[in-house]
Amino acid sequence: MANTPQSKKRARQNAKRYDVNRARRSRIRTYLRKVEEAIAAGDKDAAAAALRLAQPELMRGVTKGVFHKNTAARKMSRLSSRVKALG
């Protein structure tokens, strides 16, 4: 348990950041799921539109420290290649 004032403050900050990061990660996953659903349905136009909306959200997650840069790049690459393959 936190004893010093500094460690108590850090515990409060960590709890607050945890909530913010969890909400942001959930939001990004929702955007990615919409792309996945459009791909599964075989709708190329909807998948491309969902991908265009998901990309800035994913990159914002990188700048906010929720995802690593390479993780986001890998996800975008794999999703875009799957959308492109819908033909």
Contact map, one row per residue, 1 for C-alpha under 8 A:
111000000000000000000000000000000000000000000000000000000000000000000000000000000000000
111110110010000000000000000000000000000000000000000000000000000000000000000000000000000
111110110000000000000000000000000000000000000000000000000000000000000000000000000000000
011111110000000000000000000000000000000000000000000000000000000000000000000000000000000
011111111000000000000000000000000000000000000000000000000000000000000000000000000000000
000111111100000000000000000000000000000000000000000000000000000000000000000000000000000
011111111110000000000000000000000000000000000000000000000000000000000000000000000000000
011111111111000000000000000000000000000000000000000000000000000000000000000000000000000
000011111111100000000000000000000000000000000000000000000000000000000000000000000000000
000001111111110000000000000000000000000000000000000000000000000000000000000000000000000
010000111111111000000000000000000000000000000000000000000000000000000000000000000000000
000000011111111100000000000000000000000000000000000000000000000000000000000000000000000
000000001111111110000000000000000000000000000000000000000000000000000000000000000000000
000000000111111111000000000000000000000000000000000000000000000000000000000000000000000
000000000011111111100000000000000000000000000000000000000000000000000000000000000000000
000000000001111111110000000000000000000000000000000000000000000000000000000000000000000
000000000000111111111000000000000000000000000000000000000000000000000000000000000000000
000000000000011111111100000000000000000000000000000000000000000000000000000000000000000
000000000000001111111110000000000000000000000000000000000000000000000000000000000000000
000000000000000111111111000000000000000000000000000000000000000000000000000000000000000
000000000000000011111111100000000000000000000000000000000000000001000000000000000000000
000000000000000001111111110000000000000000000000000000000000000000000000000000000000000
000000000000000000111111111000000000000000000000000000000000000000000000000000000000000
000000000000000000011111111100000000000000000000000000000000100001000000000000000000000
000000000000000000001111111110000000000000000000000000000000100001000000000000000000000
000000000000000000000111111111000000000000000000000000000000000000000000000000000000000
000000000000000000000011111111100000000000000000000000000000000000000000000000000000000
000000000000000000000001111111110000000000000000000001001100100000000000000000000000000
000000000000000000000000111111111000000000000000000000000000000000000000000000000000000
000000000000000000000000011111111100000000000000000000000000000000000000000000000000000
000000000000000000000000001111111110000000000000010011001000000000000000000000000000000
000000000000000000000000000111111111000000000000001001000000000000000000000000000000000
000000000000000000000000000011111111100000000000000000000000000000000000000000000000000
000000000000000000000000000001111111110000000010010000000000000000000000000000000000000
000000000000000000000000000000111111111000000111011001000000000000000000000000100000000
000000000000000000000000000000011111111100000010000000000000000000000000000000100000000
000000000000000000000000000000001111111110000010000000000000000000000000000000000000000
000000000000000000000000000000000111111111110110010000000000000000000000000000000000000
000000000000000000000000000000000011111111110010000000000000000000000000000000000110010
000000000000000000000000000000000001111111100000000000000000000000000000000000000000000
000000000000000000000000000000000000111111100000000000000000000000000000000000000000000
000000000000000000000000000000000000011111110000000000000000000000000000000000000000010
000000000000000000000000000000000000011111111110000000000000000000000000000000000000010
000000000000000000000000000000000000011001111111000000000000000000000000000000000011011
000000000000000000000000000000000000000000111111100000000000000000000000000000000000000
000000000000000000000000000000000010010000111111110000000000000000000000000000000000000
000000000000000000000000000000000111111000111111111000000000000000000000000000000010000
000000000000000000000000000000000010000000011111111100000000000000000000000000000010000
000000000000000000000000000000000000000000001111111110000000000000000000000000000000000
000000000000000000000000000000100110010000000111111111000000000000000000000000000000000
000000000000000000000000000000010010000000000011111111100000000000000000000000110000000
000000000000000000000000000000000000000000000001111111110000000000000000000000000000000
000000000000000000000000000000100000000000000000111111111000000000000000000000000000000
000000000000000000000000000100110010000000000000011111111100000000000000000000000000000
000000000000000000000000000000000000000000000000001111111110000000000000000100000000000
000000000000000000000000000000000000000000000000000111111111000000000000000000000000000
000000000000000000000000000100100000000000000000000011111111100000000000000000000000000
000000000000000000000000000100000000000000000000000001111111110000100001000000000000000
000000000000000000000000000000000000000000000000000000111111111000001001000000000000000
000000000000000000000000000000000000000000000000000000011111111100000000000000000000000
000000000000000000000001100100000000000000000000000000001111111111100000000000000000000
000000000000000000000000000000000000000000000000000000000111111111111001000000000000000
000000000000000000000000000000000000000000000000000000000011111111000000000000000000000
000000000000000000000000000000000000000000000000000000000001111111100000000000000000000
000000000000000000000000000000000000000000000000000000000000111111110000000000000000000
000000000000000000001001100000000000000000000000000000000000111111110000000000000000000
000000000000000000000000000000000000000000000000000000000100110111111011000000000000000
000000000000000000000000000000000000000000000000000000000000010011111111000000000000000
000000000000000000000000000000000000000000000000000000000010010000111111100000000000000
000000000000000000000000000000000000000000000000000000000000000000011111110000000000000
000000000000000000000000000000000000000000000000000000000000000000111111111000000000000
000000000000000000000000000000000000000000000000000000000110010000111111111100000000000
000000000000000000000000000000000000000000000000000000000000000000001111111110000000000
000000000000000000000000000000000000000000000000000000000000000000000111111111000000000
000000000000000000000000000000000000000000000000000000000000000000000011111111100000000
000000000000000000000000000000000000000000000000000000100000000000000001111111110000000
000000000000000000000000000000000000000000000000000000000000000000000000111111111000000
000000000000000000000000000000000000000000000000000000000000000000000000011111111100000
000000000000000000000000000000000011000000000000001000000000000000000000001111111110000
000000000000000000000000000000000000000000000000001000000000000000000000000111111111000
000000000000000000000000000000000000000000000000000000000000000000000000000011111111100
000000000000000000000000000000000000001000000000000000000000000000000000000001111111110
000000000000000000000000000000000000001000010011000000000000000000000000000000111111111
000000000000000000000000000000000000000000010000000000000000000000000000000000011111111
000000000000000000000000000000000000000000000000000000000000000000000000000000001111111
000000000000000000000000000000000000001001110000000000000000000000000000000000000111111
000000000000000000000000000000000000000000010000000000000000000000000000000000000011111
